[in-house]
Each structure stands twice: as structure tokens, then as C-alpha cells.
């Protein structure tokens, strides 16, 4: 059959056009967001010409080169955990089809001073190592040749912070491709404006780039079961799209029932959907009251919080979501219901975990403003880090503060877990006038324990005489709070104050909605009496019984945030003390004695736990005439002596292994009414917990005899819980237990190892080197939880601490895991 050539050409042209239109339509309705973490190359050192480097290491992100270079004494510092900084380079080659979509790249966090190039074009620099940021790549992408992304990370100022920061692209990177008219990154805000009965009014405010008169937006609210429970067409208001929706039978986000919805925002050009994105959110009410503290969904809740740094032991700052799931679950297991993100923006994944698991969040911006805090070189408190190695964020504060603050609010706005924005931590320490005025007003007050002068007239007069009537701290605080309110008027603004009596007259306290008190429990009553409208929270507290009772006995104090939830690197020294285990859980995630103690305070389930100490080493002593005495052993020089106030009781042990007849003090932590101590079945005394009301620790002094030490807890005369310590012999092997396994099998497993003797008894008084042999999985890192463990974490050997060690393992999909541990 012979066809007319002209008709054939018309047919082929229409077919091609149809194919192109179909392709275009698919591109228009397809937003593609992918993790851009795999197949990067890395070089550590000064890079002059990227083509001259013959060796680039293959890495996947997130990547923290500081922890992988491991602990060193040269060109490192106590403040940042004795790990190196330096300058690192990352590059990635990739190809993308030119399908008419815009292409953006989002970095969740790069520490620090990150410069980014695409195909040789300089996109910009971001100084903060904690901020999330993005760049538009569209204009500079190659049509045919591969693209090259290059990132320079400059952390040569390796002691630019007071704690471990990490180095590199240590959080996720995302590649986003969308229609040129699309929802902007962090541009959708979801607010609950009213809750009445079971009905909630939700407002969704969305920003769309390159929109025109033909652009429209539709919104659906979808519940956890995938059911659309509300939908509406958005209205254009001042260049944004706003939809108000009523959700019936609304399920509120709370601590025990963290219900989440999704707002599915759809962008149309005419009848064509060109973009859509689902935004998780929660429906809840949160407010603070000057007399009654904190309310969530109308319920008065005492905040039982912890401070948390962004590192995770052996993993450094490159922490996957699965590890945050484990850590938040550990905190919740002892009754924690809130986290203060100290003292800078944390990862997206941790924020998601707090939403999903029901954990309140104080989201914090800065540890220092334009005036830096002291950093330590050799040991905590030496403040000896000077010059270029100590130059940090304060150098660029005025240039970047507004951008970093607002970007964090935009990024985290929709997280129901966030109930407070904190504009700063202990900023008064960097403004000497506050301490000068304090010293004049309180010449005999050491700053801990004694209530300072609170009379407003006297405090104001002295402060004005010192400052000349102008306080730059208050001026900056007011500006920061103004920026917060430009982005969010639904949440409280707070700060961590160390001079609340002066902050109350300087204007600093007026800049925030809730004044945080850092280690100032002695000020609660005076502040509330003097300023009855002031809303108060313990923003940073010692993890002690007295701190909790000071908060718990005062309804007007919203709660507390103990320092800290998990051990963190830095702020320590001298070598090899790489960090501070002054926490509820150690570096590896094992519960500490302090964690057991606070579990007894913060949970109702009956519990008893015990530790032991040689009488001649204990801070406790017993005398028949005067009873129990406590002699706090302050931290020896050269470290700052007051560090002891943060540490737990000295020289205590989780074992029952001593010399026969040796005098031993047993400390029992419990929430039971009575506690009994038994040795080899024989009672050594049953005591009321109320008789130890000063510290909530039931104590005995007994001569050691090998065998089984048992502690019983009684409620209403009935045995409610028991804890056992048993004398162990030499270890013969290590047993393993899966400490944590992600529900979706996507993420790291945590496997705990415990030394045991020939009878299977836990050995906690001797240490052994363990060699780990594993098949069907990749051993990612090892840790033992000890603050003086400066061994390389990325090897197959680990020495136990208190008989334990932790493995971070990445299973191979479809393979059976086989673990063998050799005890040296």
C-alpha cells in the first residue's frame, strides 16, 4: 500500500507532538524528591585544583569526618572532644534529563562554612553548621554532559564551639525536581486556630513560586488511615494561598497519642495538576500559664525534659533516624516527655521522631550571639582557645542571624512537637554588665543556692548605673523575638537565663514569653512573688533530686530540662576525657544510675535499683550518732571544681564484687514505700523511703560477702519489684542482645554485648577486648559508653566498660545475620 508522503509526515509530526505532550504532562504532575546521599567523593585537605587530586575517597552521606579521623591530642581541643577539624571537599557527578522541571538541592546540615558549586558556578556559602539551606540548580545544569556538584567545608577553626560539632556533610542531602510553578521549600504553614469539642479549624497557608492568574491550589487533610477528612479550595491572599478547613472528629496530637495528619497541597494550572506535596502535621493546643505552668490540649502537664546535643557517641554527628528512634524510646522509657534541642538546630529526622513518638520540643537557635563564649583547649574551664582556631558563629552573627532563625522556623513550623522557640542560651555570660551588677547587688552570693536580690527598684538602679541605661543584650533579644513573631505567633518564645533577677529589669525577660531559668531553682519563689505574671520554666537543671522537687512542688514552674539526656562529646578534658557522661544514658545508650534514679521519680511503675561503693571511697558515710552524712567530692584540679555539681555520685559500681569483709555502702533507688536489702537470702534491714527524704536514696553499710545481693521494693506491704546483683567470677564469653531493631528494617540495629562468667552471671567488674565477626550484616561502629574511650569506633574490636559494649549494625537485605564475638 502506497501512502501519500505529506500525510505520512503529518502523522509522524502529530505522533511526536503527542508523545511530547504526554511527556510534558507527566513531568508537570510529577514532583520528585530523592535522597541525594549516595556515591559522593571526599577529600580532606586544602584543594587548589580539583583535577590535581589523584585520590578521592568514595563516601555515602551523611558523613562526619571528625569522628572517622578519631581522637587525637594534637591540633584538637577539650571543648570539641579531641577530634580534628580541617577543610574537606565533597563532589558528586550526576546526569539529569532536561524535562522542563526546576531542580533544587537541599542540605539539611553541613558543618561548617559550606561553599557550593555546580558545574563551576559558585552558588553561595552558608556559615552556620546547623542550618538547613537550599540552592536552585536549574540554570546551570548540563543538557548532555554529566553535572558536577562540589562542596567545600571549612572547619579549620576546630574549637569554634563548646562541645562536639562534627565536620562535613553530616546530615541528609535532597534533590527536588518540580514544575517551574511549585510549592516553595518550607513555604507551607499549618496552624490550628480553634478546637471546640471534636471539631478543629485548621489553616493551611502555602507559598507558590512563579504563579500567575491561572494558578490555583486545592488542599486535602488526610488522616493516618488515608481517609480524606477535609478539603477546600485555597484563596489567594497577599501573594499566598490560604485554605481554612474544619476537621470533624479531630484526633489531637499528644504525648500518649501522637496522632498525625497530612495536608496534601495540590497546585493547578487550569485543570492540570502540576505539583503536589504532603505535609505531616498535628492538631493540638499548647499554652503556658504564670500560675499553673504548661497545658497541652487543656491538660496541665509537668514538663519532664532533658537537654540533648546533636551527636550520638560512636556515630558522631552523622546520626540516622533509626538511632534517634532508639534514643527517644530510651528517654520515654524513664518518663521523659520533652527535649530541649541544645543549643542549635537539630536534624529533621529527630524532629520527625519527636512528632511520631509524642515528645515535646524546645527548638533553640543559638548558644552565643555576637559576643563569643570561652572555649577550652586542654580541660573544661581553661578558656585557653584563642585566635583563628576559636572563631565561630559569633563572627558572622549579625550577618546571618535573621536568615538562620527564620529558616529554622519555616523548616520546623509544622512539627506539633515544637511548643517553644528559644532565642539563646546563657547569653548573659557574654555581657559582663550582668555579672558586675549581680556582684554589687549580692556581694556574698556565690551564684548557686542563695536567692539573689530581686527588688525591681534596687536591681534596676544598680544595673542602670553599670550600663549607663542601655543594654545591648536586651536590644538584640527584642530583635530576635521580633523576627520570630514575623514567622510564628502561635508558639511561646523563651531563653535560658542565668541572671533572671537582672533579666527581669533589663528588658531581656520582656522580650520572651516564658523565662527559662538555668540552674536557678533558688530564684523560683522570689521571681514568682515579685513578677506574678512571669511564666517560668527550668530550662536547664542539674539531674538531682532537689532540682526535681523544686520544680514538682511549684505549680507555677512549667517543668525542667535536666542536663543531659545522653552523654555528649566535648566540654571535657583533660585527655582522654573526651566528653561528659553526666546523663541519663551514656554514649552507647546504656542507662546510667542517674537514669535509673529519675525513672523512679518520673514513672509510676514500681521500681527498685541498686549500686554499690567501697565505704572509704563513697561520698556517703554513716555514724551511729549522727546518721548518714554526705561529703561532696568537688572535681579535682585542673578541671573546674564546680563540675561536680553536674556529676552523679562518685565511685559507685553496678556490681557486687569486693574483698571479703570489706565495708560497702549500698545505694537503692526506688519509688516504692519501703525497701529491703537481703544478702544470700538474709535480710539486712527493711527501711522506709520517706526516712531518706533529703536525697531519696535508701542506704545501708554492710560487710561484703560473696553471693546474691537482692533489693526488694514494697508498696502497701506487698512486694512490688526486686533487683539483684550477684558476685561474678572471670568472664568467659560475651552474650548479645538486640537492643533496638527498626520496625521497617531500614536503619541501624543496635546490639548490646555483655560479659558473663561460666555460670552466665553478668560480669561488670572486669573488662575484656572483644573481636566482632559478623556475616549477613555490616558492622558500622562500636562503642562502650565510657567518657574516656578514645579508641577508633570504626573497627571490629572494642574493649568493654562495666562489662558492656554496643554494636551499630546494618543488616544485608535478605541475608541471615551471624554474629560471633571473641573474648580476648
C-alpha positions, 0 to 999 in steps of 0.5 A: 500500500502506497501512502501519500508522503505529506500525510505520512509526515503529518502523522509522524509530526502529530505522533511526536507532538503527542508523545511530547505532550504526554511527556510534558504532562507527566513531568508537570504532575510529577514532583520528585524528591530523592535522597541525594546521599549516595556515591559522593567523593571526599577529600580532606585537605586544602584543594587548589585544583580539583583535577590535581587530586589523584585520590578521592575517597568514595563516601555515602552521606551523611558523613562526619569526618571528625569522628572517622579521623578519631581522637587525637591530642594534637591540633584538637581541643577539650571543648570539641572532644579531641577530634580534628577539624580541617577543610574537606571537599565533597563532589558528586557527578550526576546526569539529569534529563532536561524535562522542563522541571526546576531542580533544587538541592537541599542540605539539611546540615553541613558543618561548617562554612559550606561553599557550593558549586555546580558545574563551576558556578559558585552558588553561595556559602552558608556559615552556620553548621546547623542550618538547613539551606537550599540552592536552585540548580536549574540554570546551570545544569548540563543538557548532555554532559554529566553535572558536577556538584562540589562542596567545600567545608571549612572547619579549620577553626576546630574549637569554634564551639563548646562541645562536639560539632562534627565536620562535613556533610553530616546530615541528609542531602535532597534533590527536588525536581518540580514544575517551574510553578511549585510549592516553595521549600518550607513555604507551607504553614499549618496552624490550628486556630480553634478546637471546640469539642471534636471539631478543629479549624485548621489553616493551611497557608502555602507559598507558590513560586512563579504563579500567575492568574491561572494558578490555583491550589486545592488542599486535602487533610488526610488522616493516618488511615488515608481517609480524606477528612477535609478539603477546600479550595485555597484563596489567594491572599497577599501573594499566598494561598490560604485554605481554612478547613474544619476537621470533624472528629479531630484526633489531637496530637499528644504525648500518649497519642501522637496522632498525625495528619497530612495536608496534601497541597495540590497546585493547578494550572487550569485543570492540570495538576502540576505539583503536589506535596504532603505535609505531616502535621498535628492538631493540638493546643499548647499554652503556658500559664504564670500560675499553673505552668504548661497545658497541652490540649487543656491538660496541665502537664509537668514538663519532664525534659532533658537537654540533648546535643546533636551527636550520638557517641560512636556515630558522631554527628552523622546520626540516622533516624533509626538511632534517634528512634532508639534514643527517644524510646530510651528517654520515654522509657524513664518518663521523659516527655520533652527535649530541649534541642541544645543549643542549635538546630537539630536534624529533621529526622529527630524532629520527625521522631519527636512528632511520631513518638509524642515528645515535646520540643524546645527548638533553640537557635543559638548558644552565643550571639555576637559576643563569643563564649570561652572555649577550652583547649586542654580541660573544661574551664581553661578558656585557653582557645584563642585566635583563628582556631576559636572563631565561630558563629559569633563572627558572622552573627549579625550577618546571618542571624535573621536568615538562620532563625527564620529558616529554622522556623519555616523548616520546623513550623509544622512539627506539633512537637515544637511548643517553644522557640528559644532565642539563646542560651546563657547569653548573659555570660557574654555581657559582663554588665550582668555579672558586675551588677549581680556582684554589687547587688549580692556581694556574698552570693556565690551564684548557686543556692542563695536567692539573689536580690530581686527588688525591681527598684534596687536591681534596676538602679544598680544595673542602670548605673553599670550600663549607663541605661542601655543594654545591648543584650536586651536590644538584640533579644527584642530583635530576635523575638521580633523576627520570630513573631514575623514567622510564628505567633502561635508558639511561646518564645523563651531563653535560658537565663542565668541572671533572671533577677537582672533579666527581669529589669533589663528588658531581656525577660520582656522580650520572651514569653516564658523565662527559662531559668538555668540552674536557678531553682533558688530564684523560683519563689522570689521571681514568682512573688515579685513578677506574678505574671512571669511564666517560668520554666527550668530550662536547664537543671542539674539531674538531682533530686532537689532540682526535681522537687523544686520544680514538682512542688511549684505549680507555677514552674512549667517543668525542667530540662535536666542536663543531659539526656545522653552523654555528649562529646566535648566540654571535657578534658583533660585527655582522654576525657573526651566528653561528659557522661553526666546523663541519663544514658551514656554514649552507647545508650546504656542507662546510667544510675542517674537514669535509673534514679529519675525513672523512679521519680518520673514513672509510676511503675514500681521500681527498685535499683541498686549500686554499690561503693567501697565505704572509704571511697563513697561520698556517703558515710554513716555514724551511729550518732549522727546518721548518714552524712554526705561529703561532696567530692568537688572535681579535682584540679585542673578541671573546674571544681564546680563540675561536680555539681553536674556529676552523679555520685562518685565511685559507685559500681553496678556490681557486687564484687569486693574483698571479703569483709570489706565495708560497702555502702549500698545505694537503692533507688526506688519509688516504692514505700519501703525497701529491703536489702537481703544478702544470700537470702538474709535480710539486712534491714527493711527501711522506709523511703520517706526516712531518706527524704533529703536525697531519696536514696535508701542506704545501708553499710554492710560487710561484703560477702560473696553471693546474691545481693537482692533489693526488694521494693514494697508498696502497701506491704506487698512486694512490688519489684526486686533487683539483684546483683550477684558476685561474678567470677572471670568472664568467659564469653560475651552474650548479645542482645538486640537492643533496638531493631527498626520496625521497617528494617531500614536503619541501624540495629543496635546490639548490646554485648555483655560479659558473663562468667561460666555460670552466665552471671553478668560480669561488670567488674572486669573488662575484656577486648572483644573481636566482632565477626559478623556475616549477613550484616555490616558492622558500622561502629562500636562503642562502650559508653565510657567518657574516656574511650578514645579508641577508633569506633570504626573497627571490629574490636572494642574493649568493654566498660562495666562489662558492656559494649554496643554494636551499630549494625546494618543488616544485608537485605535478605541475608541471615545475620551471624554474629560471633564475638571473641573474648580476648 
